[in-house]
Amino acid sequence: MSAVTSVDATTETIDIPTYRTTSLAESMLLLALLTVVQRGVGFVRGVLFCRWLSADQLGLWDLVFGFLMLAGPLVVLGIPGSFGRYVEHFRQKGQLRTFLFRTTIATVILSAAGCLLLWLFHEEAALLLFRDASLASLIPLIALTLTSVVGFNYFIELFIAMRQMRTVSALQFINSVLFAVVGLGLLLAFETSARSVILAYGISCAVALVLGAILLMKDWRKLPLCSNVPLQSEFWRKLMPFAAWLWAINLLSNLFEVVDRYMIVHFSGLTSEQSITLVGDYHSSRVVPWLMVAVANLFGGILLPHLSADWERGEKQNVSRQINLLIKVASLVMMAGAITIGITAPFLFEYVFAGKYNGGLNVLPWTLTYCVWYSLTGCAMLYFCCAEKTHVGAIVYGIGLFANVALNAMLLPTFGLTGAVLATALANAIAVSLAMLLSARHGMEVQRSTLVLVAVPLLLGLGWAIALVALLVLLWQAYASERLFDSNEKESLKAGLGELTKRFRPRPA
């Protein structure tokens, strides 16, 4: 496509990107294919980590990974997370080059400062993360890995926002395969410890970061120059309120997701080694369920730029319908996945995990329950992002975090790991209920069938037989009636599936 040389942002918008984008249907197809391959690689990697690492080293890696996911968005003030909402906005004004330049400089400076602080206060960081100062030698490696993670996340968020799913798929595939190959190689050749896994993750993110930078430069040359460059003050006033609230959401949501493991470390009443071993048991129960969460997050990230484009055109009812449809389909699909995982879990834990994590098997039903609710909460958050009401999402995760800490404080000392997982499931039930309530109050037309399907995952904790019967009834209702999906929603699903299946049909000679 030809590049537009200049644009006056006050009078003109650019309707067609100068870079190549991927349609929503093709994005979903690429994501599905990527998910099958990447999650397969991730599953094999996770299984081998569980088999080769001791429970305490597995728990140590779990704590480090949780910290990296928490600190990644934290140190850069949520700026890359705003790409899904504002890349399209600044592109249509012909100011995408300015947007990318300024946000890249800010991200580099902030990530370098975060790495330096972590390196300087390594002993304090070890006490905070592990309650063990003897593990301070790991912190410099974690700091370097953090910079790679920030860079990798930056390019993934950017290319998703630019709707370049081929690039996203390639980078994520390379990252996943490299992490598996380098990680397993270091465990065999270097040392069988969490240190090898951390190093491998840093290397895989660094390689993907470099490739992302190279690919971005190709698009950079095609971007139009802007004849009306926004003032720094105006630019950041537009971007930072959204980014700041998104930063708060990331902080609260990631704390919400990891706080139970840190509660185990600091408030279980066990020694540091015993508590980290218990975290290893917990990690084993999340190896497969968390794949569903990752997939839901990917779908949400892909859908946000398309929803934002609809919102910018004033099609707010369409945004509401699409989010309702996403939540309902996600609930049914993840229910089916959770039941499959639950039924096959005894074989997985006994033979694949070599019978090392019985504690993880015992808490698996409630782990699956809260993973589904956590994913559905993230789907509901898309509405707040489109409406630029991200502060509401911060309220949802803030209350969920408070509930998680309070419930863990009550249940963890008495019931151990089971109490921690049950507390997290209850906190997620509170969060998803609050997300649906507040989205309705801010203009989203929440359907009654959506609320029914949001409540259904509770049955996972009551037994696989009950959950399976309920799922079969729901699937029958979805097919034979319009109680769950109306005619328009069914037509949308058929049209989407039809467009995807066309890509598998052989082209005529």
Secondary structure by P-SEA (a helix, b strand, c coil): ccccccccccccccccccbbbbcaaaaaaaaaaaaaaaaaaaaaaaaaaaacccaaaaaaaaaaaaaaaaacccccccccccccccaaaaaaaccaaaaaaaaaaaaaaaaaaaaaaaaaaaaaaaaaaccccccccaaaaaaaaaaaaaaaaaaaaaaaaacaaaaaaaaaaaaaaaaaaaaaaaaacccccaaaaaaaaaaaaaaaaaaaaaaaaaaaaabbbbcccccaaaaaaaccaaaaaaaaaaaaaaaaacaaaaaaaccccccaaaaaaaaaaaaaaacccaaaaaaaaaaaaaaaaaaaaaaaacaaaaaaaaaaaaaaaaaaaaaaaaaaaaaaaaaaaacccccccaaaaaaaaaaaaaaaaaaaaaaaaaaaaaaccaaaaaaaaaaaaaaaaaaaaccccccaaaaaaaaaaaaaaaaaaaaaaaaaaacccccaaaaaaaaccccccccaaaaaaaaaaaaaaaccccccccaaaaaaaaaaaaaaaaaaccccc
